[in-house]
Amino acid sequence: MSTVVRCLAVAAVLATAGCRGGEVPPAPAPVSSPTVAAIGAPVPFRLQLDAGHRLVTRSPASGGCPGLDTVAVLGSGGSVRFLAYATTCAAGRNTQLINGNHGVYRTVEDVPGERRDGAVTVQTALGEAIVFSQAYSEYTNSSNHYTEPVAVITLVRPVDSAYRTVTVLSPKGELSLEQLAALLREQLLAP
C-alpha cells in the first residue's frame, strides 16, 4: 500500500472519529511502514509515524474543550497526546494535576511560573515550544506519582484565532523530556 493511500486511510479514520459523540473510536491498525498522518481542525498539522505507530483521535469534549484530543501510540515506545484548548475554554487547575487532569494550557501564560522558568525552548514546524516537566498523580485503589514531559507550542500561523497553542504531553512520563523534544523537532510537520 502506498504512502498516499495510507495517509488517506488515516485521514478517513480521523474524519469519522469526530462524529462519535464522545466515544473513543476503535484504534486503527498500526502503520506497516513509515508514513505521514494528517491531523485536522482546529489545529492542523502532520505527524511522521514509524512502522508500528498509530493515531487515536477522540471526539471533541462537551463544549469543545479540548477541541483537539489525539494520541499517537508509538508502539512499545510509549505515547504522546496532542491537546488544543480554545482561549474561550475555562481555565484549568494547572497546579493540582491529578486523576486525568494534565493541565489546560490555552496559551503559554497558563503554564505556572515555576514550570515556565525551568522550561527549555524547542523550535518546531508549528512554532516555538516551551518544554517542561510536571508532577502528575493518580489516586484510585493506590497512589501513583509520575513526572510528565509537556510541551506548549505557540502556533506561528493559527488557522483559528481561538486556538493559539497545541499542548503535547507524554502521559505518565512514558517518554523522557529529551525524547519528547526530539519528537517535536523531528516528527512534527507543518500542515
C-alpha positions, 0 to 999 in steps of 0.5 A, a space after each residue: 500500500 502506498 504512502 498516499 493511500 495510507 495517509 488517506 486511510 488515516 485521514 478517513 479514520 480521523 474524519 469519522 472519529 469526530 462524529 462519535 459523540 464522545 466515544 473513543 473510536 476503535 484504534 486503527 491498525 498500526 502503520 506497516 511502514 513509515 508514513 505521514 498522518 494528517 491531523 485536522 481542525 482546529 489545529 492542523 498539522 502532520 505527524 511522521 509515524 514509524 512502522 508500528 505507530 498509530 493515531 487515536 483521535 477522540 471526539 471533541 469534549 462537551 463544549 469543545 474543550 479540548 477541541 483537539 484530543 489525539 494520541 499517537 501510540 508509538 508502539 512499545 515506545 510509549 505515547 504522546 497526546 496532542 491537546 488544543 484548548 480554545 482561549 474561550 475554554 475555562 481555565 484549568 487547575 494547572 497546579 493540582 494535576 491529578 486523576 486525568 487532569 494534565 493541565 489546560 494550557 490555552 496559551 503559554 501564560 497558563 503554564 505556572 511560573 515555576 514550570 515556565 522558568 525551568 522550561 527549555 525552548 524547542 523550535 518546531 514546524 508549528 512554532 516555538 515550544 516551551 518544554 517542561 516537566 510536571 508532577 502528575 498523580 493518580 489516586 484510585 485503589 493506590 497512589 501513583 506519582 509520575 513526572 510528565 514531559 509537556 510541551 506548549 507550542 505557540 502556533 506561528 500561523 493559527 488557522 483559528 484565532 481561538 486556538 493559539 497553542 497545541 499542548 503535547 504531553 507524554 502521559 505518565 512520563 512514558 517518554 523522557 523530556 529529551 525524547 519528547 523534544 526530539 519528537 517535536 523537532 523531528 516528527 512534527 510537520 507543518 500542515 
